[in-house]
Amino acid sequence: MNKGAIAAVYLAAGQSRRMGTDKRALPWGDGTLGAAGLKAALRSSLSPVIVVVPPNDALAWLPDALLRHDKCRLVRCAACHRGQAHSLTCGLRAAMAEEADAAAVLLADQPFVTAETIDALAALYRRHRPDYLAFSRSGTPMPPVIWGKRTFPSLLALEGDAGGRQLFHHPHWRGLFCEGDKWIGMDIDTYSDYERAVMEQKRKEESFHGCWKKCDP
């Protein structure tokens, strides 16, 4: 791995308790909700892309083409049922084995995160070299988050479902927040969230196609 490389840790091992069904397998565009963010990660400059899943995941949500991608690394996390911090630990250990200089944590239920968003965050991280760089919405930090390797020991010590948010306001760490569009940071936890997201995706697609019609000579 190149010096200074940023790995992606794609967390796809949640229990979908509030959804009541495997949200990763819900329809999204021409694929699944869980595949949408993974496609963005694989198209981005990040490498490798570490996909953290439950130990017995049948991967019905994950197309073979993405699984076979040369940047994709699948990690089955036996402790994922204990909370997001444990899934994060599995992903970070894989990133450390790849000698990554930093790790960008991405969630499988954030389908509006694009490769362009990921690369913009990565460019800011490389320019300023903070301990972490987080996307934020209305001043609230949230994934995607890029964590520098100095933070890895503290992240590995976390437990439960808090993830890395405990580090955001700790005075020991120097972080940057990057404010962005509310849809980018939206994570889909309930079916109501999913319905709103689908409506917004359709609106975006209609707006895109309308633009092309206007530009058509």
SULKA-V26981 format. One line per field, one symbol per residue. ss: DSSP state (H for helix, E for strand, - for the rest). psi: psi as a letter, one per 20 degrees, with the letter a starting at -180 (. if undefined). burial: # if it has 24 or more other C-alpha atoms within 12 Angstrom, else .. Layout:
ss=???
psi=???
burial=???
This chain:
ss=-----EEEEEE-----------HHH-EE--EEHHHHHHHHHHH-----EEEEEE---------HHHH----EEEEEE--HHH-HHHHHHHHHHHHHH----EEEEEE-------HHHHHHHHHHHHHH---EEEEEE--EEEEEEEEEHHHHHHHH--------HHH-------EEEEE-----------HHHHHHHHHHHHHHHHHHHHHHHHH--
psi=qqpjqoqpoookjrikghhirohhjqpocjcrghhghhggghiaiqproooprrhkpikhioqhhghiqiipppopohjhiirhhhggggghhhghhjkqhrpopqqikmiiprhggghgghggghghlrhqpqqqokioqrqqpppqihighhhhiqrbjhbjhhigjpihporqpopaqhhgipqohrhgggggggghggggghgghhghhhip.
burial=....############.....#####.#...#######################..#.#.##...#....#######.###.##############.#.################.######..##..########....#########.##.###.#....###.##....#.######..#######....#..##..#................
